[in-house]
Amino acid sequence: DIENMFDPIVDELVILQNFAGVYYPEYNVNTLGGWDQNSGYLVKVTENCQLRVFGDASDGGPLELSNGWNLIPVKGFCDVDTEALFNGIIDDLIIVKEVAGAGVYWPAQAVNTIPTLNPGKAYFVKLTSDQTITFPGCE
């Protein structure tokens, strides 16, 4: 569960959230329940720290996205070419934005300041319809 997973850094953790809920340890609030490896998360800490995550990690694979905004992880261990990943759904893709940065991939405006998506980071993706993307495995 989320509380056990983040226990090693609970003193530094301010808040953990995604579109499904929030874990706010200072106020004993946890509406997330368990970890979802198909979701990206926003994490705020008081200082730099490291969290070791144990379990089975996936190297690539499909990720279902909804119409509107999505918060996605990078599924896998390697950088992923942004344009190649979204090429199959380009007609329904509005924008991809870095969560912790200023990078964007905005095909309609021919803007791409995030040529690769990086494992360990999360990204906002806005679509005009439900879609599925497939992360490649590492080569």
PyMOL commands that set and color helices and strands:
alter all, ss='L'
color gray80, all
select helices_A, chain A and resi 2-5+7-9+25-27+82-92+107-109
alter helices_A, ss='H'
color red, helices_A
select strands_A, chain A and resi 13-18+21-24+29-30+42-45+61-65+68-73+80-81+93-98+104-106+111-112+116-117+122-127+131-135
alter strands_A, ss='S'
color yellow, strands_A
deselect
rebuild
show_as cartoon
